[in-house]
Amino acid sequence: MLIQDYLAGATTYELGTRFGVDRRTVSAILHRHDVPMRRRGLSPGQTNEAIRLYRLGWSLAQVGKHFAVDPATVLNRLRERGVRTRDTHGRTRS
């Protein structure tokens, strides 16, 4: 069921939630069964929108959830674009 759902378009995040496991576990299962993985990431347009949302005060976690990507992916795209990020208390990092 998990493999068929992934092949039908479900994301590893959606499947993790549905089956009560971490998305990395879903990925491991798919790899173990030689299922070709889709690369999600953020497109340039999505990166622009992620920057806009982050500057409006959204957290990395909120932006990641909005685009169904890991918050670290969002952080990496922001850093690549030279966006100054906030610490966990909302203060700009130096």
Secondary structure, 3 states (H helix, E strand, C coil): CHHHHHHCCCCHHHHHHHHCCCHHHHHHHHHHCCCCCCCCCCCHHHHHHHHHHHHCCCCHHHHHHHHCCCHHHHHHHHHHCCCCCECCCCCECC
